[in-house]
Amino acid sequence: MTTTVLAKPDLRASKPSRTTFVDQPRRPIRIILDAVTGNYNIGALFRLCDAMLVEQLVICGPSFELRKRKITQAAQGAQKWVPWRHVLTADLAVVEARTNGYQIVAVELTSASVAPEQFVPQFPLCLVIGGERSGVSPTIIREADACLAIEMHGMANSLNLATATAIVLYELCKHLDA
């Protein structure tokens, strides 16, 4: 069996044009970043949201500038294609999502957390990802319909938030693609 690595033109050929891409349907998943401050992580999440056709990325905190170098480097242009917005607090973004009928799911280690592959989501779904140091705020954990956690087999108790989000998002999208 001969296997060749696909070049950029090969990969582009399988995608819609840039003008029609904006009209492509997106998955009914909103990601809320609760006090995520790492620019590399934010950029990586733009790229992940593009790859999985997430409906919207909501970046929460007192201020946000998209043009920071680490964000644009990690995003690799995905920030141009992902619908996103900035909201002052994650609490406000979660209340809005709940009002609009979203199931609220936090990615956090709690005594009631379930593994992503065991969770049966209801869509539309709002996935809340916590900051690098503090995680998802206790207020949002109390309001969440479920908490998801990835089992850790090594000595570390957590993964980088972009990596954890990728694993959880991949599992959630399986339910949409089935």
Steps between C-alpha positions, in 0.01 A plus 500: 500500500639836398426788732578861419479800720245748371642835400329831568337517151358148554355601834354825357331309216282311749376819670229746399607834357572778746188686386265203553665383822337775707157360405588143595288359784674483836461255784265618779780534753609823667826513695534747786847579634470580871798726582736330255791741466773307321530643151636175359201313647253749354664472159498121519130508586425713195670234291310220675166679458573537130595133462181382670269768351396628841218753480667763718797564728426734792805653667427635847698741712546870563673562167610319186714590198494261206816641341746369757787313334466170691127484426543553128797262482311218672174569314673477160227710338206316660402821680379626160251213466372428850201700621609646832425776744625648824278509810594662830435192718441131442201518736325739259585279201365188676176674600450608139569148371258348753233754400549394137446132582858373521598212723785627722798266538819587688833328446622469857611238752218470755361218713212471251699523175446237232730389222433672165444166324229406753311828475189526283472865393192699408544760229535793481780468752720754674842372608668705773880484523670646806809714534848353525537563872149512644297266279128551451353735761301337784190701401499348151569150635190533721294614199634236260281213385807276502875503560738300284849386596765302317643216705866558588716187523832672571621721781358823354141587586416698188574567135566824315158658450520493119588130508219421744253701291603312186436163666162603641390673180595198291284276722206743489515530120476122466137534615428754227674299229332168587 
